[in-house]
Amino acid sequence: MSAKSILAPIIETEIRILPEEQDRSKKIHSSLSKDTIIFSFENDFNIVAGDSKEGSFGEIIKATLKSNGQPIILKRFQKYSISLRELSEDIIKEISFLQLLNKYPQTKAVTLYGVALTSQLDEIYLVLENLEKSLHDIKELDIPAEQLRIILYKLINAFYYIHGLGILHNDIKLPNLMIDKNDIRVIDFGIAELLSVGPSTDLVIDYLSTEITKAPDSEDQQKFGYIHTNRKSYASDMFSIGCTIIQLAIKKNIKIMQKNSEIYAVDAKGNEIQELSSMLKRDDKFGSIGYDLLLRIMNNDTHIRLCTIDALAHPYFTGLSGDIPIDRTIISGGYIDKIYDMQIHYSEEEFNLNQMEICYLEIQHQTFIDDIIPLKSIIKSAQTEYLILIDWLFGVYTKTNLIEGFDTFTNNLCILNNYFNHIYAEYGIKALQMSGILPNHISRSLYNYSFKDIGYYCEVSDNAFTRDEAFGFILYDILISNDFKIPFYPISLHIQYVFLKLKYFLKDERINSPEILKTLFSNICVHMLFWIMQPEPYPEIVTIWEMVIYSTNRSLALILDIPLIQLNLHPLLNFITLEDNKYMKMNTYFKLSINNPKFLDKTAKIFNSINPIEKQSLFE
């Protein structure tokens, strides 16, 4: 059999993702968002007297900008103090998520204008767009059936993009969904999290949400129909969307569950207090077709619950499109007619049941232009110190679970790279360990690994800084001087996407054993670390996706003993390939860069505890 026939791509007859002729021109480019402004709380605002309210995570204050009278919202964090723990967990995360979401207006996320600090730095506020009314504000009105349909469509369409960026909102409810002009807007990402593909063994134990719209996906919801095989996924948000639209339709803030194709209102003990199915099936609510959709997005089993792609394709939404407006008269009441081992180890049965996780990986590749990692070249005089700091970071992660926290770790490297030259030039060697603490602390917060506060990192770095010194260093020299721009890159989403396609769609006997699959996954991760940690990074524009494709093909070439160039010309799957010019340049850079044994030792060493990897086999 010829090499060409062995390497011919499979025909993906049952796969609706990544068509052979993918039209990348239709993908969404990120918008260039304005810099996040640093405001003075005392000098830049006129507070609207008596118009504030307390929320579960802080105070909401209405105000106007003194400069132009523009109405804005100030969100103050209740637990903010001179310790960075609350700053990291609450503020940095919400700032970062909103900055990412605001790059894509299709997400309908509230706009973040900036951050306001008091003169004493004892309070911090998010400066947010002022939106008109929440769904809670119009709950008592008679919402016409067609408007319920449009609102639900717009909600699911917004979360198509939010979930596609890897973000799980975790707190969907009437007060957090707004109507502004003729559109739906989403607010309050305070307990959101970045969610990669979840492991089947990682059953939901820490799913946070407001109880009234919480899905039965965590163990504390046993009385409401919890299924033991549920794992954390974007499905939780889908259930909450269903609850929220039902509450809007029935004009009640009440716990809602479904069982045996029936929907009920339940009390705090899980007892049925009102049958809702007959009402919801009426033509003046959702009708029988809309009721079928509600059952599907509120199934108690997260594996069966519809993802946004399948929900938007439901017959209930026939004839609707993304730009259809909401009738504004409903908000005034005047018109009443009205997202291995730990990461990707789950069974084929689970994978095929509904593909909830692959659904959102598909959105990544169908919808968004690939992320570019803007790595910087480390100044020559500091490259030794850079290696020392990377050693320190590797030391931290060998004591934890690297695979489980792969996104955290890779983002630490990216953030460190972006800030390193500034920190070194300003503070010299004494700030090195603190500059390692910074990305650890920030990215652990973003990826929900923020169980250790800044004191822990001060301790492991031999108390190079006190807690207060650490706070001042980070707040002034990193956050403020960089306009609160904190990048994060869900690198594992791309790795998981390729790996799952190879595992479940290709099913090539040469790589189908558990041992080889595990080696393949680890090898791809090691190669990605190689690309990210170089002191002199690849000099041209390169995306995360292109790095993953190169790393995947190189790992496959080593395992299958096939020339890499041949595998790029005749990929195992039709999308695992690079343009010839890009491939040749990346391959040349790789071959020149692997002569630095310090980096090879680190990357190979870090994965030895997971799966034995011989350096020579990876970087020969």
C-alpha positions in Angstrom: 0.0 0.0 0.0 1.4 3.4 -0.9 2.2 6.1 1.6 -0.3 8.3 0.0 -3.2 5.8 0.4 -2.2 5.2 4.0 -2.2 8.9 4.8 -5.3 9.9 2.7 -7.7 11.9 4.9 -10.9 10.2 6.0 -14.2 11.2 4.6 -16.1 12.9 7.5 -19.6 11.9 6.4 -21.2 12.3 9.8 -19.4 15.4 11.0 -20.9 18.8 10.6 -17.7 20.7 11.6 -14.8 22.0 9.7 -15.9 21.3 6.2 -13.1 20.5 3.7 -13.4 23.9 2.1 -13.7 26.0 5.2 -14.6 29.6 4.4 -12.5 31.5 6.9 -13.7 34.8 5.5 -17.0 34.3 7.4 -15.3 34.0 10.8 -15.7 36.8 13.3 -12.7 39.0 13.8 -12.4 40.6 17.2 -13.2 44.3 17.4 -10.5 46.6 18.6 -11.9 47.6 21.9 -11.0 50.9 23.5 -8.5 50.9 26.4 -10.0 50.3 29.8 -10.0 53.8 31.4 -8.8 54.4 34.9 -11.3 56.8 36.5 -11.1 58.7 39.8 -14.2 57.9 41.9 -14.1 61.3 43.6 -13.5 63.5 40.5 -15.1 61.8 37.5 -18.7 61.1 38.5 -22.0 62.6 39.6 -23.7 60.0 41.8 -27.5 59.8 41.3 -28.7 60.3 44.9 -30.8 57.4 46.3 -30.4 55.2 43.3 -28.3 52.3 44.4 -28.8 48.7 45.4 -26.9 45.9 47.1 -26.2 42.7 45.2 -24.8 39.4 46.4 -21.3 40.5 45.2 -21.4 44.2 45.7 -23.2 47.5 45.4 -24.7 48.8 42.2 -24.7 52.7 41.9 -26.2 54.8 39.1 -24.1 57.8 38.1 -23.2 60.1 35.2 -19.9 61.1 33.8 -19.0 64.7 34.7 -17.3 65.2 31.4 -20.3 64.6 29.2 -23.3 63.6 31.4 -23.4 60.0 30.1 -25.3 57.7 32.4 -23.2 54.8 33.7 -23.3 52.1 36.4 -20.7 51.7 39.1 -20.3 48.2 40.5 -18.5 48.2 43.8 -17.1 45.0 45.2 -18.1 44.5 48.8 -15.1 42.4 49.9 -12.4 44.6 48.3 -9.5 45.4 50.6 -5.8 45.9 50.5 -5.4 42.1 50.3 -5.2 41.0 46.7 -7.3 37.8 47.3 -10.7 39.5 46.7 -9.2 41.8 44.0 -8.0 38.7 42.2 -11.0 36.5 42.6 -13.8 39.0 41.9 -12.5 42.0 40.1 -9.7 40.7 37.9 -11.8 37.9 36.7 -14.8 40.0 35.8 -12.6 42.7 34.1 -10.8 40.0 32.0 -14.0 38.3 31.0 -15.7 41.5 30.0 -12.7 42.6 28.0 -12.8 39.4 26.1 -16.6 39.4 25.6 -16.6 43.1 24.6 -14.3 42.3 21.7 -17.2 40.4 20.2 -20.5 42.5 20.3 -22.4 39.3 19.3 -22.0 38.1 22.9 -24.3 40.9 24.0 -22.3 41.3 27.2 -22.5 44.6 29.0 -19.8 47.1 28.0 -17.0 47.7 30.5 -15.7 51.3 30.2 -13.1 51.2 32.8 -12.2 50.9 36.5 -12.7 53.6 39.1 -10.4 53.8 42.2 -10.8 56.0 45.2 -7.9 58.2 46.2 -7.1 55.9 49.1 -7.4 52.8 47.0 -9.8 51.4 49.6 -12.6 50.9 47.1 -12.7 49.8 43.5 -15.6 50.0 41.0 -16.3 48.6 37.6 -17.6 51.4 35.3 -20.3 49.8 33.2 -22.7 50.6 30.5 -26.1 51.8 31.8 -28.8 49.5 30.3 -32.5 50.1 30.3 -34.5 47.3 32.0 -34.0 43.8 33.2 -36.3 40.9 32.5 -37.1 41.1 36.2 -38.4 44.6 35.7 -40.9 43.5 33.1 -41.9 40.2 34.8 -45.3 41.4 35.8 -46.3 42.3 32.3 -48.2 40.1 29.8 -45.5 39.2 27.3 -46.9 38.1 24.0 -46.0 34.6 22.8 -44.1 35.9 19.8 -42.0 38.2 22.0 -41.3 35.2 24.4 -40.1 33.3 21.3 -37.9 36.2 20.1 -36.4 36.8 23.6 -35.6 33.1 24.0 -34.0 33.0 20.6 -31.9 36.1 21.3 -30.8 34.6 24.7 -29.7 31.3 23.2 -28.0 33.2 20.3 -26.0 35.4 22.7 -24.9 32.3 24.7 -23.9 30.6 21.4 -21.1 33.2 21.3 -20.5 33.4 25.1 -20.1 29.6 25.4 -18.1 29.6 22.1 -15.5 31.7 23.9 -15.3 29.1 26.6 -17.2 31.1 29.3 -19.8 29.6 31.6 -22.0 32.4 33.1 -23.1 30.4 36.1 -25.8 32.9 37.2 -28.4 33.3 34.5 -31.6 34.8 36.0 -34.1 37.5 35.3 -32.2 40.4 36.9 -29.0 39.5 35.0 -30.7 39.6 31.5 -31.4 43.1 30.2 -33.5 44.6 27.4 -31.8 47.6 25.9 -33.1 49.3 22.8 -34.4 46.2 20.8 -32.0 43.7 22.0 -31.0 41.3 24.9 -27.9 42.1 26.9 -26.1 40.0 29.5 -24.7 41.4 32.8 -22.9 40.1 36.0 -20.1 37.8 35.1 -18.9 37.8 38.8 -19.1 34.0 39.2 -18.5 33.1 35.6 -15.7 30.7 34.8 -13.7 29.6 31.8 -14.7 26.0 31.1 -12.7 23.7 28.9 -13.9 20.2 28.0 -14.8 18.6 31.3 -13.8 15.1 32.5 -16.5 12.5 33.0 -15.0 11.6 36.4 -15.2 15.2 37.5 -18.8 15.2 38.6 -20.2 18.6 39.5 -19.5 19.5 43.1 -18.8 23.2 42.9 -21.4 24.5 40.5 -22.4 28.0 41.7 -25.6 29.7 40.7 -28.6 31.5 42.2 -30.8 28.8 43.6 -34.0 29.9 41.9 -32.6 29.1 38.4 -29.9 26.5 39.3 -29.8 23.4 37.2 -30.0 20.0 38.9 -26.4 19.4 38.0 -24.6 19.3 41.4 -25.0 17.0 44.3 -26.7 19.6 46.4 -29.6 19.4 44.0 -30.5 15.7 44.6 -34.0 16.6 45.7 -34.5 18.4 42.3 -33.6 15.5 40.1 -29.7 15.4 40.2 -28.3 12.6 38.0 -25.1 11.1 39.3 -23.3 11.1 35.9 -23.7 14.8 35.4 -20.5 16.7 35.0 -19.8 20.4 34.8 -20.6 21.8 31.4 -22.2 24.6 29.5 -25.4 22.6 29.9 -26.0 24.3 33.3 -26.5 27.6 31.6 -28.9 26.1 29.1 -31.1 24.8 31.9 -31.0 28.2 33.6 -32.1 29.9 30.3 -35.1 27.6 30.2 -36.0 28.4 33.9 -35.6 32.1 33.3 -37.9 32.3 30.2 -40.5 30.2 32.0 -40.4 32.6 35.0 -40.9 35.5 32.6 -43.9 33.7 31.0 -45.7 32.8 34.3 -44.7 36.0 36.1 -43.3 34.1 39.1 -39.8 33.8 40.6 -40.1 30.2 41.5 -37.9 27.1 41.3 -38.7 25.1 38.2 -37.9 21.5 37.3 -38.8 19.0 34.7 -39.5 15.2 35.1 -41.0 12.7 32.8 -41.7 15.2 30.1 -43.6 17.5 32.5 -42.5 20.9 33.9 -43.4 21.8 37.5 -42.9 24.6 40.0 -41.3 23.1 43.2 -40.7 24.2 46.7 -37.4 24.3 48.6 -37.7 20.5 49.4 -38.3 19.5 45.8 -42.0 18.9 46.2 -44.3 19.7 43.3 -46.4 22.8 44.1 -47.8 23.6 40.7 -48.0 21.8 37.3 -47.0 24.2 34.6 -47.0 22.0 31.5 -50.6 22.7 30.4 -50.1 26.5 30.7 -46.7 26.5 28.9 -48.1 24.5 26.0 -50.8 27.1 25.3 -50.5 29.1 22.1 -50.3 32.4 24.2 -47.1 31.0 25.9 -44.8 28.6 24.0 -47.2 26.2 22.2 -46.4 22.5 21.9 -43.3 23.1 19.7 -41.8 25.6 22.1 -42.7 23.3 25.0 -40.7 20.6 23.3 -37.7 22.9 23.1 -38.0 23.7 26.8 -38.0 20.0 27.7 -34.9 19.5 25.6 -32.9 22.4 27.1 -34.0 21.5 30.6 -33.4 17.8 30.6 -32.0 16.7 33.9 -29.2 14.8 32.2 -26.4 17.1 30.9 -25.4 14.7 28.2 -28.9 14.9 26.6 -29.6 18.6 27.1 -29.4 20.6 23.9 -26.4 22.9 23.3 -26.9 26.3 21.7 -26.2 25.0 18.2 -28.9 22.4 18.3 -31.3 24.6 20.2 -31.1 27.4 17.6 -31.9 24.8 14.9 -35.1 23.7 16.7 -38.3 24.1 14.7 -39.6 26.6 17.4 -37.3 29.2 16.0 -38.2 28.7 12.3 -38.2 32.1 10.5 -36.2 34.0 13.2 -32.8 35.5 12.6 -30.2 37.1 14.8 -31.2 40.7 13.9 -34.9 40.4 14.6 -35.8 43.1 17.1 -37.6 42.8 20.4 -40.8 44.9 20.4 -39.7 47.7 22.8 -43.3 48.4 23.8 -43.2 45.3 26.1 -40.7 47.0 28.4 -43.1 49.9 29.1 -46.2 47.8 29.6 -48.1 50.0 27.0 -48.7 47.2 24.5 -50.0 44.0 26.0 -51.0 41.9 23.0 -48.5 40.8 23.4 -18.6 24.3 27.3 -6.9 13.8 29.1 -7.0 11.9 32.0 -8.3 14.8 34.0 -9.4 16.9 31.0 -10.6 14.7 28.2 -11.0 11.1 29.5 -14.6 10.1 29.0 -16.3 7.2 27.2 -17.3 7.0 23.6 -20.9 6.5 24.7 -20.8 9.8 26.6 -19.1 11.5 23.7 -21.7 10.3 21.2 -24.8 10.8 23.4 -25.0 14.5 22.6 -21.5 15.9 22.2 -22.2 18.8 24.5 -18.5 19.6 24.8 -17.6 19.1 21.2 -20.5 21.4 20.4 -18.7 24.4 21.8 -15.3 23.4 20.4 -17.1 23.5 17.1 -18.3 27.0 17.8 -14.7 28.0 18.4 -13.6 26.9 14.9 -16.7 27.7 13.0 -17.3 31.2 14.4 -14.2 33.0 15.8 -10.9 34.0 14.1 -8.1 32.1 15.9 -6.3 33.8 18.8 -2.8 35.1 18.2 -0.4 34.8 21.1 1.6 38.1 21.2 4.8 36.7 22.7 7.6 39.1 23.1 11.4 38.6 22.8 13.1 38.6 26.2 16.0 41.1 26.3 19.4 39.3 26.0 20.7 40.5 29.3 17.8 39.0 31.2 17.4 35.6 29.5 19.2 33.8 32.3 16.8 35.3 34.8 13.9 34.4 32.6 15.0 30.7 32.7 15.3 30.9 36.5 11.8 32.2 36.7 10.4 29.5 34.4 12.2 26.9 36.6 10.3 28.4 39.6 7.0 28.2 37.7 7.6 24.6 36.7 8.4 23.9 40.4 5.0 25.2 41.5 3.2 23.1 38.9 5.0 19.9 39.5 3.5 20.1 43.0 0.0 20.4 41.6 -1.9 18.8 38.7 -0.4 20.2 35.5 -2.9 18.6 33.2 -5.9 19.8 35.1 -4.5 23.3 35.2 -2.9 23.3 31.7 -4.6 26.5 30.7 -3.6 28.1 34.0 0.0 27.2 33.4 0.3 28.1 29.8 -1.4 31.5 30.5 1.2 32.0 33.3 3.9 31.7 30.7 2.2 34.1 28.3 1.5 36.7 31.0 5.0 36.4 32.3 6.4 36.8 28.9 4.3 39.9 28.3 5.3 41.6 31.5 8.9 40.3 32.0 10.9 43.0 30.3 9.0 45.8 32.0 9.4 44.2 35.5 13.1 43.4 34.9 13.9 46.9 33.6 12.0 48.6 36.5 12.9 46.4 39.4 15.7 44.1 38.5 16.3 40.6 39.9 14.5 41.2 43.2 11.2 41.3 41.4 11.6 38.1 39.5 9.8 35.8 41.9 7.0 38.4 42.3 6.6 38.6 38.6 6.1 34.8 38.7 3.5 35.2 41.5 1.6 37.7 39.4 0.6 35.4 36.5 0.0 32.5 38.9 -2.4 34.6 41.0 -4.2 36.2 38.0 -4.6 33.1 35.9 -5.6 30.9 38.8 -8.4 33.4 39.4 -9.5 33.4 35.7 -9.5 29.6 35.6 -11.0 29.1 39.0 -7.9 27.8 40.7 -7.7 30.8 43.0 -7.8 28.8 46.3 -4.4 30.2 47.3 -4.0 33.9 48.0 -1.0 36.2 47.5 0.4 35.2 50.9 1.0 31.7 49.7 3.1 32.9 46.8 5.0 35.3 49.0 5.9 32.4 51.2 7.1 30.1 48.4 9.2 33.0 47.0 11.0 33.4 50.3 9.0 36.4 51.4 10.5 38.6 48.7 7.6 40.9 49.2 5.2 41.4 52.1 1.5 41.1 51.2 1.0 44.9 51.1 4.1 45.3 49.0 2.8 42.7 46.6 -0.5 44.4 46.3 1.1 47.8 45.5 3.5 46.2 43.0 0.7 44.5 41.1 -1.9 47.2 41.3 0.3 50.1 40.3 2.9 48.6 38.0 0.9 45.9 36.3 -2.8 46.5 36.3 -2.8 50.3 36.1 0.2 50.8 33.8 -1.3 48.2 31.4 -4.8 49.6 31.5 -6.1 46.5 33.2 -5.5 44.4 30.1 -5.1 40.9 31.3 -5.0 38.4 28.4 -6.0 34.8 28.6 -5.8 32.1 26.0 -7.8 28.9 26.2 -5.1 26.8 24.6 -6.4 23.5 25.8 -9.6 24.0 23.8 -7.7 23.7 20.6 -5.7 20.7 21.8 -8.8 18.9 23.0 -10.6 19.6 19.7 -7.9 18.0 17.6 -7.4 15.1 20.1 -11.1 14.3 20.2 -11.4 14.3 16.5 -8.4 11.9 16.2 -9.7 9.7 18.9 -13.4 9.4 18.1 -13.7 10.3 14.4 -10.5 9.0 12.9 -10.3 5.7 14.9 -7.0 4.8 13.3 -5.8 1.5 14.8 -2.2 2.8 14.7 -3.0 5.4 17.4 -6.1 4.0 18.9 -4.6 2.3 22.0 -5.0 4.1 25.3 -1.2 4.2 25.8 -0.5 5.8 22.4 -3.4 8.2 22.8 -2.1 9.3 26.1 1.4 9.7 24.7 0.0 11.7 21.8 -1.9 14.1 24.0 1.1 14.6 26.3 3.4 15.2 23.3 1.1 17.8 21.9 1.1 19.6 25.2 4.9 19.4 25.5 5.3 20.9 22.1 2.9 23.7 22.9 5.0 24.6 26.0 8.0 24.7 23.7 6.4 27.3 21.5 5.2 29.5 24.4 8.3 29.6 26.6 11.0 30.5 24.0 12.9 33.7 25.0 13.1 34.6 21.3 9.6 33.5 20.0 8.6 32.7 16.5 9.1 36.1 14.7 6.0 36.1 12.5 2.3 36.2 13.3 1.2 32.8 14.4 -2.1 31.7 16.0 -2.7 29.2 18.8 -4.4 27.0 16.3 -1.4 26.9 14.0 0.9 26.0 16.9 -1.5 23.2 17.8 -1.6 21.9 14.2 2.1 21.9 13.9 2.6 20.2 17.3 -0.1 17.6 16.5 1.4 16.7 13.1 4.9 16.5 14.6 3.7 14.2 17.4 1.8 12.0 14.9 4.9 11.9 12.7 7.0 10.6 15.6 4.5 8.0 16.7 3.7 6.7 13.2 7.3 7.1 12.0 6.2 9.1 9.0 8.1 12.2 7.6 6.5 15.3 8.9 6.3 17.0 5.5 4.5 14.0 4.2 2.0 14.2 7.0 1.4 17.9 6.4 0.8 17.2 2.7 -1.6 14.3 3.4 -3.1 14.8 6.8 -4.9 12.2 8.7 -7.8 14.6 9.1 -8.4 17.2 6.4 -8.0 20.2 8.7 -4.7 19.1 10.4 -2.5 20.8 8.0 -0.7 24.2 7.4 0.0 26.2 4.3 3.3 25.1 2.8 5.0 28.4 3.4 3.8 28.6 7.0 4.8 25.0 7.6 8.3 25.4 6.2 8.9 28.6 8.3 7.6 27.0 11.5 9.6 23.9 10.9 12.8 25.9 10.3 12.3 27.9 13.5 11.6 24.7 15.5 14.8 23.0 14.3 16.9 26.0 15.1 15.3 26.5 18.5 15.6 23.0 19.8 19.3 23.4 20.3 18.6 25.1 23.6 18.7 22.1 25.9 17.5 24.1 28.9 14.0 24.3 27.4 14.0 20.7 26.3 14.9 19.5 29.7 12.1 21.5 31.3 9.3 20.5 28.9 10.2 16.9 28.9 10.7 16.8 32.7 7.3 18.4 33.5 5.4 15.6 31.7 7.6 12.7 32.9 5.3 12.3 36.0 2.3 12.0 33.7 3.6 9.8 30.9 7.2 8.9 30.3 8.5 10.9 27.4 12.0 10.6 26.1 13.5 13.9 25.0 15.1 12.3 22.0 11.8 11.0 20.7 10.2 14.4 20.9 13.0 16.7 19.8 15.3 14.6 17.7 
